[in-house]
């Protein structure tokens, strides 16, 4: 039940708060946290070895680092992380 709450609230915040890039990255990480909690619950219930969870957490951390590096690059080139500031013709 906790997994569904985490994932759905992450999706809701991702869809509703699309003004800042940082808010979108945080909601994506929140969705990943919900998926990890769900996988831990499923893998302990079925008694499967949980090495896949470590791989998933590694990819989630890499995704977060990549998102933050893109955010820093956008702030350096455009001056802010608002979506309405970006122009398709500039990029």
HTML snippet that shows the backbone in 3Dmol.js (N, CA, C, O; Angstrom):
<script src="https://3Dmol.org/build/3Dmol-min.js"></script>
<div id="view" style="width:600px;height:400px;position:relative"></div>
<script>
const pdb = `
ATOM      1  N   UNK A   1       0.817  -1.191   0.000  1.00  0.00           N
ATOM      2  CA  UNK A   1       0.000   0.000   0.000  1.00  0.00           C
ATOM      3  C   UNK A   1       0.865   1.262   0.000  1.00  0.00           C
ATOM      4  O   UNK A   1       0.514   2.264  -0.624  1.00  0.00           O
ATOM      5  N   UNK A   2       1.995   1.205   0.703  1.00  0.00           N
ATOM      6  CA  UNK A   2       2.901   2.354   0.741  1.00  0.00           C
ATOM      7  C   UNK A   2       3.488   2.640  -0.637  1.00  0.00           C
ATOM      8  O   UNK A   2       3.674   3.798  -1.013  1.00  0.00           O
ATOM      9  N   UNK A   3       3.777   1.583  -1.384  1.00  0.00           N
ATOM     10  CA  UNK A   3       4.333   1.751  -2.718  1.00  0.00           C
ATOM     11  C   UNK A   3       3.365   2.510  -3.622  1.00  0.00           C
ATOM     12  O   UNK A   3       3.776   3.415  -4.348  1.00  0.00           O
ATOM     13  N   UNK A   4       2.085   2.146  -3.584  1.00  0.00           N
ATOM     14  CA  UNK A   4       1.104   2.826  -4.423  1.00  0.00           C
ATOM     15  C   UNK A   4       0.977   4.290  -4.053  1.00  0.00           C
ATOM     16  O   UNK A   4       0.851   5.147  -4.928  1.00  0.00           O
ATOM     17  N   UNK A   5       1.008   4.582  -2.770  1.00  0.00           N
ATOM     18  CA  UNK A   5       0.929   5.974  -2.330  1.00  0.00           C
ATOM     19  C   UNK A   5       2.132   6.774  -2.813  1.00  0.00           C
ATOM     20  O   UNK A   5       1.978   7.894  -3.300  1.00  0.00           O
ATOM     21  N   UNK A   6       3.340   6.201  -2.682  1.00  0.00           N
ATOM     22  CA  UNK A   6       4.541   6.917  -3.103  1.00  0.00           C
ATOM     23  C   UNK A   6       4.567   7.156  -4.602  1.00  0.00           C
ATOM     24  O   UNK A   6       4.888   8.256  -5.054  1.00  0.00           O
ATOM     25  N   UNK A   7       4.234   6.143  -5.365  1.00  0.00           N
ATOM     26  CA  UNK A   7       4.275   6.280  -6.823  1.00  0.00           C
ATOM     27  C   UNK A   7       3.195   7.236  -7.312  1.00  0.00           C
ATOM     28  O   UNK A   7       3.464   8.084  -8.162  1.00  0.00           O
ATOM     29  N   UNK A   8       1.995   7.115  -6.797  1.00  0.00           N
ATOM     30  CA  UNK A   8       0.909   7.998  -7.250  1.00  0.00           C
ATOM     31  C   UNK A   8       1.117   9.451  -6.830  1.00  0.00           C
ATOM     32  O   UNK A   8       0.809  10.364  -7.596  1.00  0.00           O
ATOM     33  N   UNK A   9       1.627   9.673  -5.642  1.00  0.00           N
ATOM     34  CA  UNK A   9       1.903  11.059  -5.256  1.00  0.00           C
ATOM     35  C   UNK A   9       3.073  11.615  -6.054  1.00  0.00           C
ATOM     36  O   UNK A   9       3.105  12.811  -6.344  1.00  0.00           O
ATOM     37  N   UNK A  10       4.038  10.768  -6.416  1.00  0.00           N
ATOM     38  CA  UNK A  10       5.116  11.219  -7.296  1.00  0.00           C
ATOM     39  C   UNK A  10       4.612  11.576  -8.673  1.00  0.00           C
ATOM     40  O   UNK A  10       5.024  12.588  -9.240  1.00  0.00           O
ATOM     41  N   UNK A  11       3.708  10.746  -9.234  1.00  0.00           N
ATOM     42  CA  UNK A  11       3.116  11.060 -10.537  1.00  0.00           C
ATOM     43  C   UNK A  11       2.284  12.330 -10.469  1.00  0.00           C
ATOM     44  O   UNK A  11       2.331  13.153 -11.383  1.00  0.00           O
ATOM     45  N   UNK A  12       1.521  12.496  -9.390  1.00  0.00           N
ATOM     46  CA  UNK A  12       0.693  13.696  -9.254  1.00  0.00           C
ATOM     47  C   UNK A  12       1.557  14.952  -9.174  1.00  0.00           C
ATOM     48  O   UNK A  12       1.241  15.961  -9.804  1.00  0.00           O
ATOM     49  N   UNK A  13       2.638  14.900  -8.409  1.00  0.00           N
ATOM     50  CA  UNK A  13       3.504  16.076  -8.317  1.00  0.00           C
ATOM     51  C   UNK A  13       4.258  16.306  -9.615  1.00  0.00           C
ATOM     52  O   UNK A  13       4.564  17.451  -9.946  1.00  0.00           O
ATOM     53  N   UNK A  14       4.569  15.248 -10.362  1.00  0.00           N
ATOM     54  CA  UNK A  14       5.246  15.406 -11.645  1.00  0.00           C
ATOM     55  C   UNK A  14       4.334  16.068 -12.667  1.00  0.00           C
ATOM     56  O   UNK A  14       4.785  16.902 -13.453  1.00  0.00           O
ATOM     57  N   UNK A  15       3.061  15.705 -12.664  1.00  0.00           N
ATOM     58  CA  UNK A  15       2.124  16.258 -13.635  1.00  0.00           C
ATOM     59  C   UNK A  15       1.688  17.665 -13.251  1.00  0.00           C
ATOM     60  O   UNK A  15       1.538  18.524 -14.119  1.00  0.00           O
ATOM     61  N   UNK A  16       1.485  17.910 -11.963  1.00  0.00           N
ATOM     62  CA  UNK A  16       0.915  19.196 -11.553  1.00  0.00           C
ATOM     63  C   UNK A  16       1.953  20.307 -11.421  1.00  0.00           C
ATOM     64  O   UNK A  16       1.642  21.460 -11.717  1.00  0.00           O
ATOM     65  N   UNK A  17       3.160  20.003 -10.992  1.00  0.00           N
ATOM     66  CA  UNK A  17       4.171  21.045 -10.768  1.00  0.00           C
ATOM     67  C   UNK A  17       5.224  20.981 -11.861  1.00  0.00           C
ATOM     68  O   UNK A  17       6.314  20.448 -11.653  1.00  0.00           O
ATOM     69  N   UNK A  18       4.895  21.529 -13.032  1.00  0.00           N
ATOM     70  CA  UNK A  18       5.824  21.489 -14.139  1.00  0.00           C
ATOM     71  C   UNK A  18       6.496  22.837 -14.364  1.00  0.00           C
ATOM     72  O   UNK A  18       6.946  23.124 -15.473  1.00  0.00           O
ATOM     73  N   UNK A  19       6.570  23.654 -13.344  1.00  0.00           N
ATOM     74  CA  UNK A  19       7.153  24.973 -13.522  1.00  0.00           C
ATOM     75  C   UNK A  19       8.672  24.944 -13.383  1.00  0.00           C
ATOM     76  O   UNK A  19       9.371  25.570 -14.179  1.00  0.00           O
ATOM     77  N   UNK A  20       9.184  24.245 -12.411  1.00  0.00           N
ATOM     78  CA  UNK A  20      10.620  24.171 -12.156  1.00  0.00           C
ATOM     79  C   UNK A  20      11.170  22.806 -12.542  1.00  0.00           C
ATOM     80  O   UNK A  20      10.514  21.781 -12.357  1.00  0.00           O
ATOM     81  N   UNK A  21      12.370  22.808 -13.076  1.00  0.00           N
ATOM     82  CA  UNK A  21      13.027  21.560 -13.429  1.00  0.00           C
ATOM     83  C   UNK A  21      13.401  20.775 -12.184  1.00  0.00           C
ATOM     84  O   UNK A  21      13.310  19.548 -12.185  1.00  0.00           O
ATOM     85  N   UNK A  22      13.817  21.446 -11.130  1.00  0.00           N
ATOM     86  CA  UNK A  22      14.212  20.761  -9.904  1.00  0.00           C
ATOM     87  C   UNK A  22      13.032  20.038  -9.263  1.00  0.00           C
ATOM     88  O   UNK A  22      13.200  18.936  -8.741  1.00  0.00           O
ATOM     89  N   UNK A  23      11.854  20.631  -9.294  1.00  0.00           N
ATOM     90  CA  UNK A  23      10.673  19.954  -8.757  1.00  0.00           C
ATOM     91  C   UNK A  23      10.351  18.694  -9.542  1.00  0.00           C
ATOM     92  O   UNK A  23       9.942  17.688  -8.963  1.00  0.00           O
ATOM     93  N   UNK A  24      10.531  18.739 -10.844  1.00  0.00           N
ATOM     94  CA  UNK A  24      10.269  17.559 -11.661  1.00  0.00           C
ATOM     95  C   UNK A  24      11.283  16.457 -11.367  1.00  0.00           C
ATOM     96  O   UNK A  24      10.923  15.280 -11.324  1.00  0.00           O
ATOM     97  N   UNK A  25      12.544  16.826 -11.165  1.00  0.00           N
ATOM     98  CA  UNK A  25      13.558  15.830 -10.834  1.00  0.00           C
ATOM     99  C   UNK A  25      13.293  15.195  -9.476  1.00  0.00           C
ATOM    100  O   UNK A  25      13.483  13.992  -9.301  1.00  0.00           O
ATOM    101  N   UNK A  26      12.856  16.004  -8.518  1.00  0.00           N
ATOM    102  CA  UNK A  26      12.534  15.464  -7.194  1.00  0.00           C
ATOM    103  C   UNK A  26      11.341  14.512  -7.247  1.00  0.00           C
ATOM    104  O   UNK A  26      11.327  13.494  -6.555  1.00  0.00           O
ATOM    105  N   UNK A  27      10.348  14.837  -8.058  1.00  0.00           N
ATOM    106  CA  UNK A  27       9.204  13.927  -8.155  1.00  0.00           C
ATOM    107  C   UNK A  27       9.588  12.634  -8.867  1.00  0.00           C
ATOM    108  O   UNK A  27       9.049  11.578  -8.534  1.00  0.00           O
ATOM    109  N   UNK A  28      10.501  12.682  -9.834  1.00  0.00           N
ATOM    110  CA  UNK A  28      10.986  11.451 -10.461  1.00  0.00           C
ATOM    111  C   UNK A  28      11.746  10.585  -9.467  1.00  0.00           C
ATOM    112  O   UNK A  28      11.612   9.361  -9.482  1.00  0.00           O
ATOM    113  N   UNK A  29      12.538  11.203  -8.608  1.00  0.00           N
ATOM    114  CA  UNK A  29      13.237  10.438  -7.578  1.00  0.00           C
ATOM    115  C   UNK A  29      12.257   9.852  -6.560  1.00  0.00           C
ATOM    116  O   UNK A  29      12.499   8.776  -6.014  1.00  0.00           O
ATOM    117  N   UNK A  30      11.168  10.548  -6.309  1.00  0.00           N
ATOM    118  CA  UNK A  30      10.138  10.049  -5.404  1.00  0.00           C
ATOM    119  C   UNK A  30       9.458   8.818  -5.995  1.00  0.00           C
ATOM    120  O   UNK A  30       9.143   7.870  -5.276  1.00  0.00           O
ATOM    121  N   UNK A  31       9.233   8.837  -7.312  1.00  0.00           N
ATOM    122  CA  UNK A  31       8.669   7.670  -7.990  1.00  0.00           C
ATOM    123  C   UNK A  31       9.635   6.501  -7.897  1.00  0.00           C
ATOM    124  O   UNK A  31       9.220   5.369  -7.648  1.00  0.00           O
ATOM    125  N   UNK A  32      10.918   6.766  -8.096  1.00  0.00           N
ATOM    126  CA  UNK A  32      11.920   5.705  -7.982  1.00  0.00           C
ATOM    127  C   UNK A  32      11.950   5.121  -6.567  1.00  0.00           C
ATOM    128  O   UNK A  32      12.101   3.911  -6.400  1.00  0.00           O
ATOM    129  N   UNK A  33      11.809   5.964  -5.565  1.00  0.00           N
ATOM    130  CA  UNK A  33      11.777   5.481  -4.185  1.00  0.00           C
ATOM    131  C   UNK A  33      10.579   4.568  -3.951  1.00  0.00           C
ATOM    132  O   UNK A  33      10.699   3.546  -3.276  1.00  0.00           O
ATOM    133  N   UNK A  34       9.433   4.929  -4.504  1.00  0.00           N
ATOM    134  CA  UNK A  34       8.258   4.070  -4.392  1.00  0.00           C
ATOM    135  C   UNK A  34       8.448   2.737  -5.079  1.00  0.00           C
ATOM    136  O   UNK A  34       8.012   1.705  -4.569  1.00  0.00           O
ATOM    137  N   UNK A  35       9.101   2.749  -6.243  1.00  0.00           N
ATOM    138  CA  UNK A  35       9.357   1.490  -6.941  1.00  0.00           C
ATOM    139  C   UNK A  35      10.337   0.608  -6.170  1.00  0.00           C
ATOM    140  O   UNK A  35      10.195  -0.614  -6.161  1.00  0.00           O
ATOM    141  N   UNK A  36      11.329   1.220  -5.525  1.00  0.00           N
ATOM    142  CA  UNK A  36      12.277   0.445  -4.722  1.00  0.00           C
ATOM    143  C   UNK A  36      11.574  -0.181  -3.522  1.00  0.00           C
ATOM    144  O   UNK A  36      11.816  -1.343  -3.197  1.00  0.00           O
ATOM    145  N   UNK A  37      10.713   0.576  -2.869  1.00  0.00           N
ATOM    146  CA  UNK A  37       9.962   0.031  -1.729  1.00  0.00           C
ATOM    147  C   UNK A  37       9.086  -1.129  -2.187  1.00  0.00           C
ATOM    148  O   UNK A  37       8.989  -2.144  -1.498  1.00  0.00           O
ATOM    149  N   UNK A  38       8.452  -0.983  -3.338  1.00  0.00           N
ATOM    150  CA  UNK A  38       7.632  -2.066  -3.873  1.00  0.00           C
ATOM    151  C   UNK A  38       8.443  -3.295  -4.225  1.00  0.00           C
ATOM    152  O   UNK A  38       8.019  -4.418  -3.951  1.00  0.00           O
ATOM    153  N   UNK A  39       9.608  -3.095  -4.829  1.00  0.00           N
ATOM    154  CA  UNK A  39      10.448  -4.240  -5.183  1.00  0.00           C
ATOM    155  C   UNK A  39      10.969  -4.955  -3.942  1.00  0.00           C
ATOM    156  O   UNK A  39      11.062  -6.183  -3.926  1.00  0.00           O
ATOM    157  N   UNK A  40      11.306  -4.204  -2.915  1.00  0.00           N
ATOM    158  CA  UNK A  40      11.759  -4.833  -1.669  1.00  0.00           C
ATOM    159  C   UNK A  40      10.640  -5.684  -1.083  1.00  0.00           C
ATOM    160  O   UNK A  40      10.883  -6.802  -0.628  1.00  0.00           O
ATOM    161  N   UNK A  41       9.416  -5.162  -1.090  1.00  0.00           N
ATOM    162  CA  UNK A  41       8.288  -5.932  -0.574  1.00  0.00           C
ATOM    163  C   UNK A  41       8.011  -7.182  -1.383  1.00  0.00           C
ATOM    164  O   UNK A  41       7.740  -8.243  -0.819  1.00  0.00           O
ATOM    165  N   UNK A  42       8.076  -7.067  -2.701  1.00  0.00           N
ATOM    166  CA  UNK A  42       7.813  -8.226  -3.558  1.00  0.00           C
ATOM    167  C   UNK A  42       8.924  -9.255  -3.437  1.00  0.00           C
ATOM    168  O   UNK A  42       8.654 -10.453  -3.344  1.00  0.00           O
ATOM    169  N   UNK A  43      10.180  -8.796  -3.437  1.00  0.00           N
ATOM    170  CA  UNK A  43      11.295  -9.745  -3.398  1.00  0.00           C
ATOM    171  C   UNK A  43      11.403 -10.459  -2.050  1.00  0.00           C
ATOM    172  O   UNK A  43      11.818 -11.617  -2.004  1.00  0.00           O
ATOM    173  N   UNK A  44      11.041  -9.797  -0.963  1.00  0.00           N
ATOM    174  CA  UNK A  44      11.072 -10.497   0.326  1.00  0.00           C
ATOM    175  C   UNK A  44       9.905 -11.457   0.464  1.00  0.00           C
ATOM    176  O   UNK A  44      10.022 -12.481   1.137  1.00  0.00           O
ATOM    177  N   UNK A  45       8.782 -11.140  -0.163  1.00  0.00           N
ATOM    178  CA  UNK A  45       7.628 -12.034  -0.091  1.00  0.00           C
ATOM    179  C   UNK A  45       7.853 -13.309  -0.902  1.00  0.00           C
ATOM    180  O   UNK A  45       7.442 -14.393  -0.491  1.00  0.00           O
ATOM    181  N   UNK A  46       8.509 -13.173  -2.058  1.00  0.00           N
ATOM    182  CA  UNK A  46       8.740 -14.316  -2.934  1.00  0.00           C
ATOM    183  C   UNK A  46      10.048 -15.025  -2.581  1.00  0.00           C
ATOM    184  O   UNK A  46      10.302 -16.126  -3.068  1.00  0.00           O
ATOM    185  N   UNK A  47      10.865 -14.417  -1.756  1.00  0.00           N
ATOM    186  CA  UNK A  47      12.162 -14.918  -1.319  1.00  0.00           C
ATOM    187  C   UNK A  47      13.140 -15.096  -2.476  1.00  0.00           C
ATOM    188  O   UNK A  47      13.787 -16.135  -2.615  1.00  0.00           O
ATOM    189  N   UNK A  48      13.230 -14.055  -3.300  1.00  0.00           N
ATOM    190  CA  UNK A  48      14.208 -14.007  -4.381  1.00  0.00           C
ATOM    191  C   UNK A  48      15.393 -13.195  -3.883  1.00  0.00           C
ATOM    192  O   UNK A  48      15.230 -12.289  -3.066  1.00  0.00           O
ATOM    193  N   UNK A  49      16.587 -13.520  -4.375  1.00  0.00           N
ATOM    194  CA  UNK A  49      17.758 -12.733  -3.995  1.00  0.00           C
ATOM    195  C   UNK A  49      17.589 -11.309  -4.501  1.00  0.00           C
ATOM    196  O   UNK A  49      17.116 -11.093  -5.617  1.00  0.00           O
ATOM    197  N   UNK A  50      17.966 -10.364  -3.701  1.00  0.00           N
ATOM    198  CA  UNK A  50      17.644  -8.965  -3.983  1.00  0.00           C
ATOM    199  C   UNK A  50      18.819  -8.187  -4.573  1.00  0.00           C
ATOM    200  O   UNK A  50      18.990  -7.008  -4.262  1.00  0.00           O
ATOM    201  N   UNK A  51      19.614  -8.812  -5.402  1.00  0.00           N
ATOM    202  CA  UNK A  51      20.695  -8.080  -6.055  1.00  0.00           C
ATOM    203  C   UNK A  51      20.166  -7.119  -7.109  1.00  0.00           C
ATOM    204  O   UNK A  51      20.794  -6.104  -7.411  1.00  0.00           O
ATOM    205  N   UNK A  52      19.018  -7.445  -7.660  1.00  0.00           N
ATOM    206  CA  UNK A  52      18.428  -6.564  -8.658  1.00  0.00           C
ATOM    207  C   UNK A  52      18.095  -5.201  -8.060  1.00  0.00           C
ATOM    208  O   UNK A  52      18.159  -4.192  -8.762  1.00  0.00           O
ATOM    209  N   UNK A  53      17.745  -5.155  -6.787  1.00  0.00           N
ATOM    210  CA  UNK A  53      17.429  -3.887  -6.124  1.00  0.00           C
ATOM    211  C   UNK A  53      18.669  -2.997  -6.082  1.00  0.00           C
ATOM    212  O   UNK A  53      18.563  -1.783  -6.262  1.00  0.00           O
ATOM    213  N   UNK A  54      19.824  -3.576  -5.849  1.00  0.00           N
ATOM    214  CA  UNK A  54      21.064  -2.791  -5.851  1.00  0.00           C
ATOM    215  C   UNK A  54      21.358  -2.216  -7.229  1.00  0.00           C
ATOM    216  O   UNK A  54      21.797  -1.072  -7.348  1.00  0.00           O
ATOM    217  N   UNK A  55      21.113  -3.020  -8.283  1.00  0.00           N
ATOM    218  CA  UNK A  55      21.291  -2.507  -9.643  1.00  0.00           C
ATOM    219  C   UNK A  55      20.315  -1.374  -9.925  1.00  0.00           C
ATOM    220  O   UNK A  55      20.678  -0.365 -10.531  1.00  0.00           O
ATOM    221  N   UNK A  56      19.080  -1.547  -9.484  1.00  0.00           N
ATOM    222  CA  UNK A  56      18.068  -0.522  -9.699  1.00  0.00           C
ATOM    223  C   UNK A  56      18.422   0.762  -8.955  1.00  0.00           C
ATOM    224  O   UNK A  56      18.255   1.856  -9.496  1.00  0.00           O
ATOM    225  N   UNK A  57      18.908   0.641  -7.724  1.00  0.00           N
ATOM    226  CA  UNK A  57      19.323   1.828  -6.968  1.00  0.00           C
ATOM    227  C   UNK A  57      20.519   2.509  -7.614  1.00  0.00           C
ATOM    228  O   UNK A  57      20.628   3.735  -7.580  1.00  0.00           O
ATOM    229  N   UNK A  58      21.422   1.719  -8.206  1.00  0.00           N
ATOM    230  CA  UNK A  58      22.565   2.302  -8.907  1.00  0.00           C
ATOM    231  C   UNK A  58      22.104   3.115 -10.103  1.00  0.00           C
ATOM    232  O   UNK A  58      22.572   4.233 -10.319  1.00  0.00           O
ATOM    233  N   UNK A  59      21.178   2.550 -10.887  1.00  0.00           N
ATOM    234  CA  UNK A  59      20.669   3.290 -12.034  1.00  0.00           C
ATOM    235  C   UNK A  59      19.865   4.516 -11.606  1.00  0.00           C
ATOM    236  O   UNK A  59      19.894   5.537 -12.293  1.00  0.00           O
ATOM    237  N   UNK A  60      19.158   4.436 -10.500  1.00  0.00           N
ATOM    238  CA  UNK A  60      18.403   5.591 -10.003  1.00  0.00           C
ATOM    239  C   UNK A  60      19.348   6.701  -9.552  1.00  0.00           C
ATOM    240  O   UNK A  60      19.070   7.880  -9.769  1.00  0.00           O
ATOM    241  N   UNK A  61      20.457   6.330  -8.928  1.00  0.00           N
ATOM    242  CA  UNK A  61      21.435   7.344  -8.514  1.00  0.00           C
ATOM    243  C   UNK A  61      22.106   7.987  -9.729  1.00  0.00           C
ATOM    244  O   UNK A  61      22.350   9.194  -9.745  1.00  0.00           O
ATOM    245  N   UNK A  62      22.399   7.179 -10.736  1.00  0.00           N
ATOM    246  CA  UNK A  62      22.980   7.734 -11.972  1.00  0.00           C
ATOM    247  C   UNK A  62      21.989   8.651 -12.675  1.00  0.00           C
ATOM    248  O   UNK A  62      22.379   9.675 -13.236  1.00  0.00           O
ATOM    249  N   UNK A  63      20.715   8.291 -12.646  1.00  0.00           N
ATOM    250  CA  UNK A  63      19.690   9.138 -13.251  1.00  0.00           C
ATOM    251  C   UNK A  63      19.581  10.466 -12.508  1.00  0.00           C
ATOM    252  O   UNK A  63      19.412  11.518 -13.125  1.00  0.00           O
ATOM    253  N   UNK A  64      19.679  10.412 -11.192  1.00  0.00           N
ATOM    254  CA  UNK A  64      19.629  11.645 -10.413  1.00  0.00           C
ATOM    255  C   UNK A  64      20.834  12.535 -10.668  1.00  0.00           C
ATOM    256  O   UNK A  64      20.690  13.753 -10.774  1.00  0.00           O
ATOM    257  N   UNK A  65      22.015  11.947 -10.768  1.00  0.00           N
ATOM    258  CA  UNK A  65      23.221  12.734 -11.048  1.00  0.00           C
ATOM    259  C   UNK A  65      23.173  13.338 -12.445  1.00  0.00           C
ATOM    260  O   UNK A  65      23.580  14.482 -12.643  1.00  0.00           O
ATOM    261  N   UNK A  66      22.678  12.576 -13.411  1.00  0.00           N
ATOM    262  CA  UNK A  66      22.553  13.096 -14.768  1.00  0.00           C
ATOM    263  C   UNK A  66      21.541  14.234 -14.827  1.00  0.00           C
ATOM    264  O   UNK A  66      21.766  15.234 -15.507  1.00  0.00           O
ATOM    265  N   UNK A  67      20.430  14.081 -14.115  1.00  0.00           N
ATOM    266  CA  UNK A  67      19.434  15.143 -14.077  1.00  0.00           C
ATOM    267  C   UNK A  67      19.967  16.411 -13.438  1.00  0.00           C
ATOM    268  O   UNK A  67      19.685  17.510 -13.917  1.00  0.00           O
ATOM    269  N   UNK A  68      20.735  16.278 -12.361  1.00  0.00           N
ATOM    270  CA  UNK A  68      21.303  17.470 -11.720  1.00  0.00           C
ATOM    271  C   UNK A  68      22.356  18.139 -12.606  1.00  0.00           C
ATOM    272  O   UNK A  68      22.467  19.365 -12.613  1.00  0.00           O
ATOM    273  N   UNK A  69      23.125  17.350 -13.347  1.00  0.00           N
ATOM    274  CA  UNK A  69      24.114  17.963 -14.242  1.00  0.00           C
ATOM    275  C   UNK A  69      23.431  18.695 -15.388  1.00  0.00           C
ATOM    276  O   UNK A  69      23.900  19.753 -15.808  1.00  0.00           O
ATOM    277  N   UNK A  70      22.332  18.153 -15.899  1.00  0.00           N
ATOM    278  CA  UNK A  70      21.571  18.866 -16.931  1.00  0.00           C
ATOM    279  C   UNK A  70      20.954  20.128 -16.359  1.00  0.00           C
ATOM    280  O   UNK A  70      20.902  21.153 -17.039  1.00  0.00           O
ATOM    281  N   UNK A  71      20.485  20.071 -15.119  1.00  0.00           N
ATOM    282  CA  UNK A  71      19.917  21.252 -14.468  1.00  0.00           C
ATOM    283  C   UNK A  71      20.963  22.343 -14.312  1.00  0.00           C
ATOM    284  O   UNK A  71      20.674  23.512 -14.568  1.00  0.00           O
ATOM    285  N   UNK A  72      22.176  21.982 -13.896  1.00  0.00           N
ATOM    286  CA  UNK A  72      23.245  22.969 -13.747  1.00  0.00           C
ATOM    287  C   UNK A  72      23.605  23.570 -15.095  1.00  0.00           C
ATOM    288  O   UNK A  72      23.842  24.774 -15.188  1.00  0.00           O
ATOM    289  N   UNK A  73      23.650  22.751 -16.143  1.00  0.00           N
ATOM    290  CA  UNK A  73      23.957  23.255 -17.479  1.00  0.00           C
ATOM    291  C   UNK A  73      22.867  24.214 -17.969  1.00  0.00           C
ATOM    292  O   UNK A  73      23.173  25.234 -18.586  1.00  0.00           O
ATOM    293  N   UNK A  74      21.602  23.892 -17.699  1.00  0.00           N
ATOM    294  CA  UNK A  74      20.514  24.785 -18.108  1.00  0.00           C
ATOM    295  C   UNK A  74      20.554  26.108 -17.357  1.00  0.00           C
ATOM    296  O   UNK A  74      20.302  27.164 -17.937  1.00  0.00           O
ATOM    297  N   UNK A  75      20.867  26.052 -16.080  1.00  0.00           N
ATOM    298  CA  UNK A  75      20.925  27.295 -15.297  1.00  0.00           C
ATOM    299  C   UNK A  75      22.092  28.161 -15.765  1.00  0.00           C
ATOM    300  O   UNK A  75      21.976  29.386 -15.810  1.00  0.00           O
ATOM    301  N   UNK A  76      23.200  27.540 -16.109  1.00  0.00           N
ATOM    302  CA  UNK A  76      24.341  28.325 -16.588  1.00  0.00           C
ATOM    303  C   UNK A  76      24.083  28.948 -17.949  1.00  0.00           C
ATOM    304  O   UNK A  76      24.547  30.059 -18.208  1.00  0.00           O
ATOM    305  N   UNK A  77      23.357  28.266 -18.824  1.00  0.00           N
ATOM    306  CA  UNK A  77      23.125  28.821 -20.159  1.00  0.00           C
ATOM    307  C   UNK A  77      21.930  29.764 -20.211  1.00  0.00           C
ATOM    308  O   UNK A  77      21.985  30.774 -20.913  1.00  0.00           O
ATOM    309  N   UNK A  78      20.844  29.463 -19.483  1.00  0.00           N
ATOM    310  CA  UNK A  78      19.622  30.254 -19.580  1.00  0.00           C
ATOM    311  C   UNK A  78      19.379  31.164 -18.383  1.00  0.00           C
ATOM    312  O   UNK A  78      18.573  32.089 -18.488  1.00  0.00           O
ATOM    313  N   UNK A  79      20.029  30.945 -17.271  1.00  0.00           N
ATOM    314  CA  UNK A  79      19.896  31.824 -16.125  1.00  0.00           C
ATOM    315  C   UNK A  79      18.885  31.383 -15.084  1.00  0.00           C
ATOM    316  O   UNK A  79      18.926  31.880 -13.958  1.00  0.00           O
ATOM    317  N   UNK A  80      17.981  30.472 -15.411  1.00  0.00           N
ATOM    318  CA  UNK A  80      17.020  29.978 -14.422  1.00  0.00           C
ATOM    319  C   UNK A  80      16.547  28.599 -14.854  1.00  0.00           C
ATOM    320  O   UNK A  80      16.900  28.113 -15.928  1.00  0.00           O
ATOM    321  N   UNK A  81      15.736  27.972 -13.993  1.00  0.00           N
ATOM    322  CA  UNK A  81      15.235  26.645 -14.325  1.00  0.00           C
ATOM    323  C   UNK A  81      13.743  26.650 -14.616  1.00  0.00           C
ATOM    324  O   UNK A  81      13.102  25.601 -14.555  1.00  0.00           O
ATOM    325  N   UNK A  82      13.178  27.813 -14.934  1.00  0.00           N
ATOM    326  CA  UNK A  82      11.776  27.886 -15.332  1.00  0.00           C
ATOM    327  C   UNK A  82      11.615  27.352 -16.748  1.00  0.00           C
ATOM    328  O   UNK A  82      12.455  27.612 -17.609  1.00  0.00           O
ATOM    329  N   UNK A  83      10.545  26.611 -16.992  1.00  0.00           N
ATOM    330  CA  UNK A  83      10.325  26.049 -18.326  1.00  0.00           C
ATOM    331  C   UNK A  83       9.879  27.099 -19.323  1.00  0.00           C
ATOM    332  O   UNK A  83      10.180  26.977 -20.510  1.00  0.00           O
ATOM    333  N   UNK A  84       9.173  28.124 -18.882  1.00  0.00           N
ATOM    334  CA  UNK A  84       8.685  29.094 -19.849  1.00  0.00           C
ATOM    335  C   UNK A  84       9.790  30.021 -20.343  1.00  0.00           C
ATOM    336  O   UNK A  84       9.561  30.790 -21.276  1.00  0.00           O
ATOM    337  N   UNK A  85      10.972  29.973 -19.750  1.00  0.00           N
ATOM    338  CA  UNK A  85      12.104  30.781 -20.206  1.00  0.00           C
ATOM    339  C   UNK A  85      12.766  30.150 -21.424  1.00  0.00           C
ATOM    340  O   UNK A  85      13.349  30.857 -22.246  1.00  0.00           O
ATOM    341  N   UNK A  86      12.683  28.832 -21.549  1.00  0.00           N
ATOM    342  CA  UNK A  86      13.384  28.131 -22.617  1.00  0.00           C
ATOM    343  C   UNK A  86      12.725  28.398 -23.953  1.00  0.00           C
ATOM    344  O   UNK A  86      11.500  28.417 -24.065  1.00  0.00           O
ATOM    345  N   UNK A  87      13.539  28.600 -24.950  1.00  0.00           N
ATOM    346  CA  UNK A  87      13.074  28.810 -26.312  1.00  0.00           C
ATOM    347  C   UNK A  87      13.645  27.689 -27.170  1.00  0.00           C
ATOM    348  O   UNK A  87      14.837  27.395 -27.085  1.00  0.00           O
ATOM    349  N   UNK A  88      12.830  27.074 -27.977  1.00  0.00           N
ATOM    350  CA  UNK A  88      13.289  25.957 -28.800  1.00  0.00           C
ATOM    351  C   UNK A  88      14.307  26.439 -29.823  1.00  0.00           C
ATOM    352  O   UNK A  88      15.221  25.692 -30.173  1.00  0.00           O
ATOM    353  N   UNK A  89      14.176  27.639 -30.299  1.00  0.00           N
ATOM    354  CA  UNK A  89      15.089  28.149 -31.325  1.00  0.00           C
ATOM    355  C   UNK A  89      16.485  28.458 -30.760  1.00  0.00           C
ATOM    356  O   UNK A  89      17.465  28.480 -31.504  1.00  0.00           O
ATOM    357  N   UNK A  90      16.572  28.695 -29.441  1.00  0.00           N
ATOM    358  CA  UNK A  90      17.874  28.978 -28.832  1.00  0.00           C
ATOM    359  C   UNK A  90      18.736  27.736 -28.704  1.00  0.00           C
ATOM    360  O   UNK A  90      19.950  27.802 -28.899  1.00  0.00           O
ATOM    361  N   UNK A  91      18.137  26.624 -28.386  1.00  0.00           N
ATOM    362  CA  UNK A  91      18.905  25.409 -28.095  1.00  0.00           C
ATOM    363  C   UNK A  91      19.511  24.787 -29.318  1.00  0.00           C
ATOM    364  O   UNK A  91      20.183  23.760 -29.219  1.00  0.00           O
TER     365      UNK A  91
END
`;
const viewer = $3Dmol.createViewer("view");
viewer.addModel(pdb, "pdb");
viewer.setStyle({}, {cartoon: {color: "spectrum"}});
viewer.zoomTo();
viewer.render();
</script>
